Amino acid sequence: MPPSGKYPVTPDGRYFVVDGRLWRTSNPHLAPEVRQALVERLMRARRQVGVAKKAGDADAERSARADVDDAKRGLGERGPVWWTDGAPDYNRHMAKNTPYADWFAALPAGGV
């Protein structure tokens, strides 16, 4: 999902930063209706994870987590990268250990 503005986004728009870690943004080239359907699917799957955990149903939780993963892959947040310039994926890397280190260090208060 695209960041809400609460977290800094890398200059190339590929990642947002939470607690110093890079997280891949959604594919900005998705049609709005496709993005909305995938976000709704993701939110539904996340709710199902919570219900399954609360019920202690490991099979349902596993299934719901697979649904979360499928939706995130559809959004471009996991799986193959959505950009086409051949740049590597730094998803889940600490920003300070990537080519974004200088940008991150220059953020107010050392980033978020």
HELIX and SHEET records of a PDB file:
HELIX    1   1 PRO A   32  ALA A   55  1                                  24    
HELIX    2   2 ALA A   58  LEU A   75  1                                  18    
HELIX    3   3 ALA A   95  ASN A   97  5                                   3    
HELIX    4   4 ALA A  101  ALA A  105  1                                   5    
HELIX    5   5 PRO A  108  GLY A  110  5                                   3    
SHEET    1   A 2 TYR A  15  VAL A  18  0                                        
SHEET    2   A 2 ARG A  21  ARG A  24 -1                                        
END                                                                             
